[in-house]
Amino acid sequence: MFDSLEEQMKHDAALVTTKGERTAKWVVVSALSILLFGAMYFAVRVLE
């Protein structure tokens, strides 16, 4: 039925979320990552 675990996970995710929800999740994760690393960079620059 499924050739790999990755295909099974994609199939399960498609049943639970829509493409828009997955896109929104990745946009939020990306924005939070940028803010986190930006804050760490700023903190290091202030401490120098």
LINLIN-V822713 format. One record per run of one state. SS is the DSSP state (hx for helix, st for strand, lp for the rest). FROM is the first residue (numbers start at 0). TO is the last residue. Records with the same first field share a line. If there is no record, write none. Layout:
SS = FROM-TO  FROM-TO
This chain:
lp = 0-3  16-17  47-47
hx = 4-15  18-46
